[in-house]
Amino acid sequence: MISLYPVIAEKLHIPVGKEFKLKPKRGGVYPAQYRFSADDLEYRPSQCCYWSSITNQPMQMRIFLALLRGGVEVVKDE
């Protein structure tokens, strides 16, 4: 099966492996960092933590739907 994560990353103009954060329309930037890999969406709650897979399907869907609806924006780390 072909992974859609690289396609989603490309549509969001985020290189695979590049870290980013999510910022809701109202409020500050979420503290967690995210990144797309070739076959996964990963996150870490803070700099001191290891990257983990977001294997929780409802959590992935909430993130994707928020991005599609425009409820959050991507904040790229420079």
Order of alpha helices (4+ residues) and beta strands (2+ residues): alpha-beta-beta-beta-beta-alpha-beta
